[in-house]
Amino acid sequence: MPETKSCGVLVFRNQPVRSFLLMVHPTRWDLPKGHVDPGEGELECALRELEEETGIHADHINIRSDFRFTTSYPVRYKNKFSGEACQKTVVIFLAELLRDVPVVLTEHKGFRWIQWNPPHKIQINTIDPLLREVERYFTST
């Protein structure tokens, strides 16, 4: 089975309340993330995608170096792998916004800052497991 990898960043802010950033897709919520380019590292990809999709630059955030979430699941892409099923791995890094910056959309219809109030039920296969891991992380640090 072919494999593909996407990397992204879950961004938190603390003002006006602790909340995290989600992007609006036509049928779901998602994180700022995207596919790894050849020769690109995971964090490099995640930061590139964050800036491309939101305008949030690496200088605007503090990456929590001791947090890394990974999940894997089968997907089908219409234009990639000839519609054949492939195994997708998603790697998500955790970051805190250092100062208020405007979100500049380039690829999504919208965005929303979701108040941190676990447990969250947003997307059962990817976002919810990530948020459970973040909750454990925040509780242990």
Contacts in CASP RR format, 6 or more apart in sequence:
PFRMAT RR
TARGET T0000
AUTHOR 0000-0000-0000
METHOD contacts of the structure
MODEL  1
MPETKSCGVLVFRNQPVRSFLLMVHPTRWDLPKGHVDPGEGELECALREL
EEETGIHADHINIRSDFRFTTSYPVRYKNKFSGEACQKTVVIFLAELLRD
VPVVLTEHKGFRWIQWNPPHKIQINTIDPLLREVERYFTST
1 74 0 8 1.000
1 84 0 8 1.000
1 85 0 8 1.000
1 86 0 8 1.000
1 87 0 8 1.000
2 81 0 8 1.000
2 84 0 8 1.000
2 86 0 8 1.000
2 87 0 8 1.000
3 86 0 8 1.000
3 87 0 8 1.000
3 88 0 8 1.000
3 89 0 8 1.000
4 35 0 8 1.000
4 75 0 8 1.000
4 77 0 8 1.000
4 80 0 8 1.000
4 81 0 8 1.000
4 86 0 8 1.000
4 87 0 8 1.000
4 88 0 8 1.000
4 89 0 8 1.000
5 35 0 8 1.000
5 36 0 8 1.000
5 42 0 8 1.000
5 88 0 8 1.000
5 89 0 8 1.000
5 90 0 8 1.000
5 91 0 8 1.000
6 33 0 8 1.000
6 34 0 8 1.000
6 35 0 8 1.000
6 36 0 8 1.000
6 45 0 8 1.000
6 88 0 8 1.000
6 89 0 8 1.000
6 90 0 8 1.000
6 91 0 8 1.000
7 33 0 8 1.000
7 34 0 8 1.000
7 36 0 8 1.000
7 41 0 8 1.000
7 42 0 8 1.000
7 43 0 8 1.000
7 45 0 8 1.000
7 46 0 8 1.000
7 49 0 8 1.000
7 90 0 8 1.000
7 91 0 8 1.000
7 92 0 8 1.000
7 93 0 8 1.000
8 31 0 8 1.000
8 32 0 8 1.000
8 33 0 8 1.000
8 34 0 8 1.000
8 45 0 8 1.000
8 46 0 8 1.000
8 49 0 8 1.000
8 50 0 8 1.000
8 90 0 8 1.000
8 91 0 8 1.000
8 92 0 8 1.000
8 93 0 8 1.000
9 31 0 8 1.000
9 32 0 8 1.000
9 33 0 8 1.000
9 46 0 8 1.000
9 47 0 8 1.000
9 49 0 8 1.000
9 50 0 8 1.000
9 61 0 8 1.000
9 63 0 8 1.000
9 92 0 8 1.000
9 93 0 8 1.000
9 94 0 8 1.000
9 95 0 8 1.000
10 20 0 8 1.000
10 21 0 8 1.000
10 31 0 8 1.000
10 69 0 8 1.000
10 92 0 8 1.000
10 93 0 8 1.000
10 94 0 8 1.000
10 95 0 8 1.000
10 130 0 8 1.000
10 134 0 8 1.000
11 20 0 8 1.000
11 21 0 8 1.000
11 32 0 8 1.000
11 50 0 8 1.000
11 54 0 8 1.000
11 56 0 8 1.000
11 61 0 8 1.000
11 95 0 8 1.000
11 96 0 8 1.000
11 97 0 8 1.000
12 18 0 8 1.000
12 19 0 8 1.000
12 20 0 8 1.000
12 21 0 8 1.000
12 94 0 8 1.000
12 95 0 8 1.000
12 96 0 8 1.000
12 97 0 8 1.000
12 116 0 8 1.000
13 19 0 8 1.000
13 20 0 8 1.000
13 21 0 8 1.000
13 96 0 8 1.000
13 97 0 8 1.000
13 100 0 8 1.000
13 113 0 8 1.000
14 96 0 8 1.000
14 97 0 8 1.000
15 100 0 8 1.000
17 115 0 8 1.000
17 116 0 8 1.000
18 115 0 8 1.000
18 116 0 8 1.000
19 113 0 8 1.000
19 114 0 8 1.000
19 115 0 8 1.000
19 116 0 8 1.000
20 113 0 8 1.000
20 114 0 8 1.000
20 116 0 8 1.000
20 131 0 8 1.000
21 31 0 8 1.000
21 32 0 8 1.000
21 54 0 8 1.000
21 103 0 8 1.000
21 111 0 8 1.000
21 112 0 8 1.000
21 113 0 8 1.000
21 114 0 8 1.000
22 29 0 8 1.000
22 30 0 8 1.000
22 31 0 8 1.000
22 111 0 8 1.000
22 112 0 8 1.000
22 114 0 8 1.000
22 122 0 8 1.000
22 127 0 8 1.000
23 29 0 8 1.000
23 30 0 8 1.000
23 31 0 8 1.000
23 32 0 8 1.000
23 53 0 8 1.000
23 54 0 8 1.000
23 107 0 8 1.000
23 108 0 8 1.000
23 110 0 8 1.000
23 111 0 8 1.000
24 108 0 8 1.000
24 109 0 8 1.000
24 110 0 8 1.000
24 111 0 8 1.000
24 112 0 8 1.000
25 108 0 8 1.000
25 109 0 8 1.000
26 109 0 8 1.000
28 123 0 8 1.000
29 112 0 8 1.000
29 122 0 8 1.000
29 123 0 8 1.000
29 127 0 8 1.000
30 108 0 8 1.000
30 123 0 8 1.000
30 127 0 8 1.000
31 92 0 8 1.000
31 127 0 8 1.000
31 130 0 8 1.000
32 49 0 8 1.000
32 50 0 8 1.000
32 53 0 8 1.000
32 54 0 8 1.000
32 56 0 8 1.000
33 46 0 8 1.000
33 49 0 8 1.000
33 90 0 8 1.000
33 92 0 8 1.000
34 45 0 8 1.000
34 49 0 8 1.000
35 45 0 8 1.000
36 42 0 8 1.000
36 45 0 8 1.000
37 45 0 8 1.000
37 48 0 8 1.000
40 48 0 8 1.000
42 91 0 8 1.000
42 93 0 8 1.000
43 63 0 8 1.000
43 93 0 8 1.000
46 91 0 8 1.000
46 92 0 8 1.000
46 93 0 8 1.000
47 58 0 8 1.000
50 56 0 8 1.000
50 58 0 8 1.000
50 61 0 8 1.000
51 57 0 8 1.000
51 58 0 8 1.000
52 106 0 8 1.000
52 107 0 8 1.000
53 105 0 8 1.000
53 106 0 8 1.000
53 107 0 8 1.000
53 108 0 8 1.000
54 103 0 8 1.000
54 104 0 8 1.000
54 105 0 8 1.000
54 111 0 8 1.000
55 101 0 8 1.000
55 102 0 8 1.000
55 103 0 8 1.000
55 104 0 8 1.000
55 106 0 8 1.000
56 97 0 8 1.000
56 101 0 8 1.000
56 103 0 8 1.000
57 101 0 8 1.000
59 98 0 8 1.000
60 97 0 8 1.000
60 98 0 8 1.000
60 99 0 8 1.000
60 101 0 8 1.000
61 95 0 8 1.000
61 96 0 8 1.000
61 97 0 8 1.000
61 98 0 8 1.000
62 95 0 8 1.000
62 96 0 8 1.000
62 98 0 8 1.000
63 93 0 8 1.000
63 94 0 8 1.000
63 95 0 8 1.000
64 93 0 8 1.000
64 94 0 8 1.000
64 95 0 8 1.000
64 96 0 8 1.000
64 137 0 8 1.000
66 141 0 8 1.000
67 93 0 8 1.000
67 94 0 8 1.000
67 133 0 8 1.000
67 134 0 8 1.000
67 137 0 8 1.000
68 91 0 8 1.000
68 92 0 8 1.000
68 93 0 8 1.000
69 91 0 8 1.000
69 92 0 8 1.000
69 93 0 8 1.000
69 94 0 8 1.000
69 129 0 8 1.000
69 130 0 8 1.000
69 133 0 8 1.000
69 134 0 8 1.000
70 89 0 8 1.000
70 90 0 8 1.000
70 91 0 8 1.000
70 92 0 8 1.000
71 89 0 8 1.000
71 90 0 8 1.000
71 125 0 8 1.000
71 126 0 8 1.000
71 129 0 8 1.000
71 130 0 8 1.000
72 87 0 8 1.000
72 88 0 8 1.000
72 89 0 8 1.000
72 90 0 8 1.000
73 87 0 8 1.000
73 88 0 8 1.000
73 125 0 8 1.000
73 126 0 8 1.000
74 85 0 8 1.000
74 86 0 8 1.000
74 87 0 8 1.000
74 88 0 8 1.000
75 85 0 8 1.000
75 86 0 8 1.000
75 87 0 8 1.000
75 88 0 8 1.000
76 83 0 8 1.000
76 84 0 8 1.000
76 85 0 8 1.000
76 86 0 8 1.000
77 83 0 8 1.000
77 86 0 8 1.000
80 86 0 8 1.000
90 126 0 8 1.000
92 130 0 8 1.000
94 134 0 8 1.000
94 137 0 8 1.000
103 111 0 8 1.000
105 111 0 8 1.000
114 120 0 8 1.000
114 122 0 8 1.000
118 131 0 8 1.000
118 132 0 8 1.000
118 135 0 8 1.000
119 128 0 8 1.000
119 131 0 8 1.000
119 132 0 8 1.000
119 135 0 8 1.000
120 127 0 8 1.000
120 128 0 8 1.000
120 131 0 8 1.000
121 128 0 8 1.000
122 128 0 8 1.000
122 131 0 8 1.000
END
